[in-house]
Amino acid sequence: MGASSIALSGVHAASLRLDTAAHNVANIETPDFRRQQTLQRTLEPAGVATSVTQSDTTGAALERDLIDQQAASYEYMAALGVIRTENRMMGSLLDEEA
């Protein structure tokens, strides 16, 4: 599995985490609301799988959702950095071969 494939799974995971946190914040005032949670697990040989579950308890956790949004944005940017770097390296390799 190439670096781009691994990074793309990271982009997908970060996007899902952002979506989940945004959903939770948007529904903070909904009566009997149960938060969604994004679960991530490592795939072998590389990458990450994500799934969304619902909390067993009702109520908001705004601080958790804000932290998740910030962390997901950093993860997203890091994964995009990997993709950009691989593209630059591939371009340099092709320039050398040409």
NURO-469942 format. One record per residue (C-alpha): y, z, x; residue in three letters; residue number from 0. Coordinates in pm, whole numbers, plus 50000, padded with zeros to 5 digits. Example, Ala and Ser with C-alpha at 12.3 -4.5 7.8 and 13.67 -1.06 7.14 Angstrom:
<pts>
v = 49550 w = 50780 u = 51230 aa = ALA i = 0
v = 49894 w = 50714 u = 51367 aa = SER i = 1
</pts>
This chain:
<pts>
v = 50000 w = 50000 u = 50000 aa = MET i = 0
v = 50336 w = 49896 u = 50143 aa = GLY i = 1
v = 50648 w = 50105 u = 50176 aa = ALA i = 2
v = 50814 w = 49917 u = 49890 aa = SER i = 3
v = 50528 w = 49996 u = 49653 aa = SER i = 4
v = 50543 w = 50363 u = 49743 aa = ILE i = 5
v = 50921 w = 50367 u = 49707 aa = ALA i = 6
v = 50903 w = 50187 u = 49371 aa = LEU i = 7
v = 50670 w = 50456 u = 49239 aa = SER i = 8
v = 50931 w = 50708 u = 49357 aa = GLY i = 9
v = 51208 w = 50517 u = 49178 aa = VAL i = 10
v = 51001 w = 50517 u = 48860 aa = HIS i = 11
v = 50931 w = 50891 u = 48892 aa = ALA i = 12
v = 51298 w = 50972 u = 48952 aa = ALA i = 13
v = 51406 w = 50756 u = 48658 aa = SER i = 14
v = 51161 w = 50930 u = 48428 aa = LEU i = 15
v = 51279 w = 51269 u = 48552 aa = ARG i = 16
v = 51642 w = 51172 u = 48482 aa = LEU i = 17
v = 51550 w = 51046 u = 48135 aa = ASP i = 18
v = 51363 w = 51367 u = 48055 aa = THR i = 19
v = 51650 w = 51591 u = 48168 aa = ALA i = 20
v = 51900 w = 51381 u = 47971 aa = ALA i = 21
v = 51679 w = 51408 u = 47662 aa = HIS i = 22
v = 51670 w = 51785 u = 47699 aa = ASN i = 23
v = 52047 w = 51814 u = 47740 aa = VAL i = 24
v = 52110 w = 51584 u = 47442 aa = ALA i = 25
v = 51886 w = 51799 u = 47221 aa = ASN i = 26
v = 52005 w = 52141 u = 47341 aa = ILE i = 27
v = 52144 w = 52230 u = 46994 aa = GLU i = 28
v = 51841 w = 52108 u = 46798 aa = THR i = 29
v = 51674 w = 52397 u = 46612 aa = PRO i = 30
v = 51326 w = 52485 u = 46743 aa = ASP i = 31
v = 51364 w = 52230 u = 47022 aa = PHE i = 32
v = 51090 w = 52230 u = 47284 aa = ARG i = 33
v = 51197 w = 52091 u = 47620 aa = ARG i = 34
v = 51020 w = 51801 u = 47783 aa = GLN i = 35
v = 50897 w = 51839 u = 48139 aa = GLN i = 36
v = 50818 w = 51569 u = 48391 aa = THR i = 37
v = 50503 w = 51629 u = 48591 aa = LEU i = 38
v = 50443 w = 51447 u = 48918 aa = GLN i = 39
v = 50128 w = 51418 u = 49122 aa = ARG i = 40
v = 50050 w = 51242 u = 49444 aa = THR i = 41
v = 49835 w = 50932 u = 49425 aa = LEU i = 42
v = 49587 w = 50849 u = 49697 aa = GLU i = 43
v = 49637 w = 50676 u = 49933 aa = PRO i = 44
v = 50012 w = 50684 u = 49856 aa = ALA i = 45
v = 50270 w = 50697 u = 49580 aa = GLY i = 46
v = 50333 w = 50923 u = 49285 aa = VAL i = 47
v = 50224 w = 50930 u = 48921 aa = ALA i = 48
v = 50440 w = 51083 u = 48651 aa = THR i = 49
v = 50387 w = 51206 u = 48300 aa = SER i = 50
v = 50598 w = 51385 u = 48042 aa = VAL i = 51
v = 50478 w = 51695 u = 47858 aa = THR i = 52
v = 50637 w = 51926 u = 47607 aa = GLN i = 53
v = 50706 w = 52291 u = 47679 aa = SER i = 54
v = 50495 w = 52552 u = 47502 aa = ASP i = 55
v = 50805 w = 52754 u = 47416 aa = THR i = 56
v = 51118 w = 52667 u = 47223 aa = THR i = 57
v = 51465 w = 52686 u = 47365 aa = GLY i = 58
v = 51686 w = 52523 u = 47622 aa = ALA i = 59
v = 51694 w = 52565 u = 47997 aa = ALA i = 60
v = 52019 w = 52391 u = 48081 aa = LEU i = 61
v = 52024 w = 52518 u = 48440 aa = GLU i = 62
v = 51676 w = 52371 u = 48501 aa = ARG i = 63
v = 51777 w = 52038 u = 48348 aa = ASP i = 64
v = 52095 w = 52014 u = 48557 aa = LEU i = 65
v = 51900 w = 52089 u = 48875 aa = ILE i = 66
v = 51637 w = 51830 u = 48776 aa = ASP i = 67
v = 51909 w = 51569 u = 48723 aa = GLN i = 68
v = 52060 w = 51635 u = 49064 aa = GLN i = 69
v = 51723 w = 51637 u = 49242 aa = ALA i = 70
v = 51614 w = 51318 u = 49065 aa = ALA i = 71
v = 51933 w = 51140 u = 49168 aa = SER i = 72
v = 51866 w = 51232 u = 49534 aa = TYR i = 73
v = 51504 w = 51117 u = 49503 aa = GLU i = 74
v = 51620 w = 50790 u = 49348 aa = TYR i = 75
v = 51867 w = 50723 u = 49629 aa = MET i = 76
v = 51609 w = 50809 u = 49896 aa = ALA i = 77
v = 51354 w = 50569 u = 49747 aa = ALA i = 78
v = 51614 w = 50292 u = 49726 aa = LEU i = 79
v = 51699 w = 50358 u = 50091 aa = GLY i = 80
v = 51335 w = 50299 u = 50185 aa = VAL i = 81
v = 51332 w = 49970 u = 49995 aa = ILE i = 82
v = 51657 w = 49856 u = 50160 aa = ARG i = 83
v = 51528 w = 49949 u = 50505 aa = THR i = 84
v = 51201 w = 49764 u = 50454 aa = GLU i = 85
v = 51391 w = 49456 u = 50334 aa = ASN i = 86
v = 51615 w = 49465 u = 50643 aa = ARG i = 87
v = 51316 w = 49509 u = 50872 aa = MET i = 88
v = 51131 w = 49221 u = 50705 aa = MET i = 89
v = 51440 w = 49002 u = 50742 aa = GLY i = 90
v = 51463 w = 49088 u = 51112 aa = SER i = 91
v = 51093 w = 49014 u = 51160 aa = LEU i = 92
v = 51130 w = 48677 u = 50988 aa = LEU i = 93
v = 51435 w = 48597 u = 51203 aa = ASP i = 94
v = 51232 w = 48673 u = 51517 aa = GLU i = 95
v = 50946 w = 48450 u = 51403 aa = GLU i = 96
v = 51175 w = 48160 u = 51310 aa = ALA i = 97
</pts>
